Amino acid sequence: MRYEVTIEDTGVPHGIRSITEQLPPIEKIHTGDEIKYRFRPGEFVFLTGLVLLAAWRKRLPQGVVVRVDDSSCFDAVKKFLTNTGFREIVDTGHEHPSVQRRIGKVPLQPITNRFNKEATVADITNIFEEYAGQVKDTNPFKTLLSELCENVLAHSESTSPGYVCARVLENNLKAEIAIADTGIGMLESFLRGTNEAAKERIAKGAGAIEIAVDGLNSSKPIAPSGSLRSYYGFGLLITRRLIEENRGLLTIMSGNELLTIDRYQRNHVTLEHPWPGTFVGVVLDLGNPLPLEEIYEEATSKIVPKTVSRAPSTISTAKAHVHVSPLQANAVITPEKGNQAKKVELRHYGAELLTREAGTAVRADLASYIAAGNRILVSLEGVSDITPSVADEAFGKLAEIIGFENFSELVAFEGGQSIVRRLVEFVIKTRSRPLG
């Protein structure tokens, strides 16, 4: 069968909605089918919309032929479709296009592994520095980008790559970022997850996107008995608050939902044809700050204290099995008799900790020291950047394993930037509250 998708608008949010409504359902497409992306003459092509088409193309079954028809377009548009890597992805099926980054633009990049994610985050951060001298601190940008890219790796559960792109608009110092995957999507992620309160809200008519941007809700599949609770949706909560304070624009599309947040104004749209995955489009004003530390503090203050009891987790130490409660962020270690205080330098794991693997390594080492009968003093000195996902993997999950009360007795922190300390407190308090 042959399909034709007419591309009239590739901007965000109207363009991506138009594209989604045009795409035939993936389950109806089979090997041997042909699909043509036909670009209308005279239309301006936005890089952010191409991310959607690239991700969708990579989700198609093997043997499906996809072509770009730009025969009626201006020469500038034809060059653009080539220079962004879009034509190479579509026409040849290559996952990683061979085009190089141009000044102020990061072409389509697949998010397939941790190394690729790190390189992409670095590339996008670099274009902010090249084009916007007034960006004094790029760490909040790295946090935002890392969390959004991490979502593709950790939550989409797709065998095909997600794609990301970015550009800086030199004339008004706005940055545009777009990420798209064709994974299970937000609704299905919640429905498979452990958060019964989120499921109840959905059953009463709440949208999955609304839940994700408003709270720290678990959205991974149910873990086997005895394992940790699933990941928290730090990425979209922090992203939303950063963009609101930045006076930027956020568009999220997943399933049949499309949500746009412009400053604090929200606009919900129900799609006739669902998007099979998640799309996130961000517009940032590089002239406005991203107050990351203030947002961590705000989020921490809004966490509801633990009011119900749960069966505590345990970990075998050299002494005994121990129980748990919330972190005292300014605790000072005083070794008890028979317990040795061991100092752990977090910077030894990297000055910039942006991937969950780094957090897993930290947690594994701390757990082994505790199991050997040590109390631990974690030095945060020398760490310039750490994402919520990494902090949660390292400290939030460890606190949940050994118990929050025990964690506060056995682990303390010293030094480092206040924003890093604030983040550690944030993720542990989040773990210590009841789900929902």
N, C-alpha and C positions, 0 to 999 in steps of 0.2 A: 504494500500500500504506500501511496505517496501523500505526504503532508506538507503544507506550506504555512509558515509562520511569518506574518507580516509585522515587521518591526517599525513602528511609527514613533515611539518615544522610548528613550532609555534612561530618563531622569528618575530621581527618587523624590516622592513616592509614586507619582502617577504613572511613570514609565514602567516600573517593575510590576505594578498592578496590571497594566495593559498587557505586558509580556506574559504574565502568569495566566491571564484569561485566554491567551492565544494558544498556549502550549497544549498539545494533546496529552491525555493521561498516559503515563509511562507504561502502565500495565497493558495497554492496548497496542503497544509498539513491539514488533517482533523482528527477528533476524531477516534481513533482505529488504526491510522497509527503507524508504528514502524520505528525508526531511530537508526542507529548504528554508534557511533563514533569509527572508527577502527584506532588504532595507529600502525604505521608501526614499525617493529622491528629495533633496532639499532639507532633509531632517538632520539636526545636529545630533551626534552620537556621544553619549556620556559614558565614560569608563565604568562608572558604578553599575550601570545596567548590564554591561557585558559580563560581569561576574556571575549574574544569574543564569545567563545563557550558557556560559562555559561549564558551570557546575551541573546543569541539567543535561548537557551533551555527554558528560562523562558518566552519567548514571545509566545511559541507554545500553541495551543489550549489545553484545558483540555482533558484528556483521551489519549493523544499521549504518547506512550512509547518510552523512549530514554535510550539506553544502552551504556556503555563504554566497548569496546573490547580491552583490553591490554594483551591478552593471549600470544602474541608473544614478548612482551616487557621484558626488563631486570627487575629484582626485584626492582632495585633502581627507575626505572620509575614508576612502580606500586605503590610503597610507596609514591612517589612524588604526583601522581594523587590523592591519599587519603589524604596526609598531607596538601595539598593546599585547601581542601574542594571541589575540583572539582567533585570527584566521588559522594559525598553526594548530591550535587546540581543536578547532572544529573540523577543518579539512583533513588533517592528518591523524587526528586522534591522539597526538602527543600529550602527555600529562603535563610536562614542564616545558613551556615554550623557550626557544633559544634566544629570544630578544633580551637586550640589556636594559637596565634601568636608565631612564633619561632624567635630566635635571628637573626636579619638582614632581616627578611621576614615578610610581612603582607599578609596572605592568602586572598582568594577571599572574599570580603566584599560587601554586597548589599548596595546601597545608596537608602534608602526608606524614610527617614525623617531627620529632622534637627539634632536630637540627634545622630542618627547613623552616619551622616556626620561628626559631631564634633568629635566623638570617633575615627572614621577612620583617620581623619586628624591628631589627636594627636598620634595615633599609628604609622603612617608613619613618622611623625616628630621625634618620639622617636628612630626609627631605624637609622636615620641619626646621632643622637647624640651617639648612642651605638657604631657605627662602624666607625665614622669619627670625631675624636677629633678636627680636624682643622675647623669644621663648627662652626664658632664663633657666627653667628646670624641665627637662624632658622626662623625668621619672614618672610623673602622672600619665603621660602619653604611653610610656612603655607598659605601665600597669594596665591601662585600658586595653591596649592592643593585645597584650599577652593573655588577658582574661578572655577576650573575644575569640582569639585563635585557639586557646585551650578548650573552649567550648566545642569547637569543631572536632578536636582530637578526642576529648574525653566523653562527650555527651551525644554526639550525633549518631554513633553506631552505624556508620556507613562504610561500605567497602570502597566507594569511589571518593576521590579527593574533594575537599571543599576548596574554594578559591577566594583570594583576597586581592584587593588592589587599593591604591591610594594616590591622591594628587593634591598639590597645593595650588590654589588660585592666587597667582602673584598679585593681581590688581586689588584684591580685597583681603588678602591674608586669611582666607578660609581654607580649611583642610577637609577633604572628602575621603572617607574610608568606607569600603563595602566588603562584606564577607557573606558568602553563601555556601550552604551544604545541602545535600539531598539525603540526610539521615532520617531518623524516625520522627523528628519534629517534637515540639514542646508538649503538645497534648498527650501524645503517646508516651513520652518520657515520664510525665506525671502519672499517667494511668498505670504504668509498669512499676512505679516507684513505691517508696515506703511511707510517704507522707499522706496519712489518711485525711488530715484536715484539708490538704490541697484537693484531694479527690472529692471531698464533700462540697467544697466551694465550686468545683467544676460541675458536679451533679446539680447544683442550685443555679447554674447558668453563668458562672464566672469564666472568663477566658483564660487560657493557659498563659498567654503573654502577659496579661494583667497581673497574674499571680507571680510570675517570674520577676517582673520589674519592681514589684512592691515588697517582696520579702525574700528571706533566705530559705527557700524551700528545697528539700531534697528532690532530685529528679533523675536519679539513676535507677536501674532495675534493682529489685529486691535482692539483697546480698544473702549468701548462704548463712545458715544458722551459726551463730558464734562470731561472725565477722562484723566489721565496723558498719555504722550507718553510712549511707551513701553521700556523694558530694553535695555541697551546697551551691546554690546559684549566685555566688558572689559577683560574677562577671556582669550580669545585666543590672543588678541593683546598683553597683558602684558606677557602671557606665551611665545609667539613667541620672543619678545624682550629679555626676561630673558634668554631663551635658546640660542639665537644667541650670546649674550654677554658671556654666560657661556661656549661657544664652545660645546654645547650639540647637541642632535638630537631630532627632533619633527616630528611625523607622525600623520596625521589626515586623517580619512577615513569617508565619509558620502555620501550616494547615490552611484552614479557611479564615484565619484572622490576619488583619493588618492593623498595626497600631503606629501612629505617628505622634511624637511628643515634640512640640515646638515651645521651648522654654517650659512653662508648666501646663500648657494647654494640650489636651489629649484628643485625638480623633481616631475613632474605631471604625473599621470597615469590615464587612463580612464578604469574603470572596466566593464567587460562584464556582470557580475551579481552584481547589486547594493547591498550595505550593508544597511539594513533597520534601520537606526539610525545614531549614531556617535561614532567613536572610536578615542581616543587620546592616543598615546604612547609617553613617554618622557624618554630620557636618559640624566642625569645630571652628570657633573664632580664635585664631592664634594670638589675637591681641588681648584676650581675656585669660585669666589664670584658671588652672584646674586645681581647686583647693582640696587635694586628696586627704591631707591629715584631718582637716575639719570635717570631712565627710565620714572618715573612720570614727572620729569622736562622736559625731551625730548618730551614726548607726549603732555604736556601742551603747550610748545612753538610752536608745529606744528598745534594746533587747529586754524582753520580759524575764524577770528573775525566775529561777526554777521554783515551782510551787508544788510539784508532784514528785513522788519518789519512784525510782526505777531500780531494778535489780542491778547492782554495780558490776562493772567489768572487773577482771582481775588480771594481774601479771605475776608470775612467779619470780620473787627476788631471792637473794641469798638469805634473807631473814624470814619472810612469810608472804602470804597473799594479802594484798592491800586494797583498800576501797577508795572512794572518790568525791570532790566538789570544786566550785569555781576557782580560777587562778587569782592569786593575790599578786598583781603585776609588780609591786615593789618589794616583794619578799626578799629577805636577806638570808643567805645560807649560814647556818650554824651547825657544823657537823656533830651528830650525836655519837656517842661512844660506839665503836664498832663500825661506823660509817665514814668512809673517806669522801671528802668533797672533791669532785673532779671538774676542772674548768674546760669548757668546750668553746672553741673559737668558731663562731658561725662563718666568719670570712674564709675559713679554710675550705668551705664548700663552694665558694665563689662570692665575689663582690656584688654581683647581680644574680639573684636567685629567681628565675622566671618560669621554670618548668617543674611539674609535679615530681619528676624523677629526683630533683635536688631535695625536695621535701621528704621524699621517701627515704633517701640515704641518711638524712639527718635523723629522722625518726628511728630508723633501724639502729643507728649507733647509740642514740640516747637510751633506747630500750635495753640494749645489751649492757650498758654501763649500770643502769638501774638494777637489772637482773643480777649483776655481779655485786650488788650491795652498796653502790655509790650513791651519793647525793650529787646533784649537778648544778653548776653555775654556768649559764650560757652567756657568753660575751657577744653582744651585738655590734661591737666596734668593727668598722671597716666594711660593713654591708651598706651599700648605697641604694640598693633597690631590691625589693622582695614583693611578690604578688600575694594577694589573699589566698590563692589556691596553694601556693607553696607553704605559707605559714600554717594553713589548716592541715596540710599533709604532714608537716613536721611536728607541730605542737598541739593543734586541735585534736587530731586523731590519737596522739599519744595520751593526752589527758583523758580522752574517752576510754582508751584501753585500760589504763591503770587506775582510773577514777580521778575525778577532779580534786577531791580533798587530798588524796595522796599526791597528786601532781603538785599541788601548792606547797606540800611539805618537802618534796624531793627535788623540785626544779625551780630555779630562780634565774633572773636575768639582770645583766648590768650593762651600762654604757650604751653606745649606739645613738642613732638619731631618734628623736621623739616620735617621728612618724612610724618607725619600725616597731617601737615599743607599743604604740597605740594599736598597730595592726595585730600584734601578737595577742593583746588583750581582747581585741575585737573577735578574733576567730575562736578563742577558747571560750569566751562568754557565749558565743553563738552555739558552740557544741554543747554547752552546759544547760541550755534551756530545753524545754520539751519540744518535740517536733510539732510544727504548725505555727 
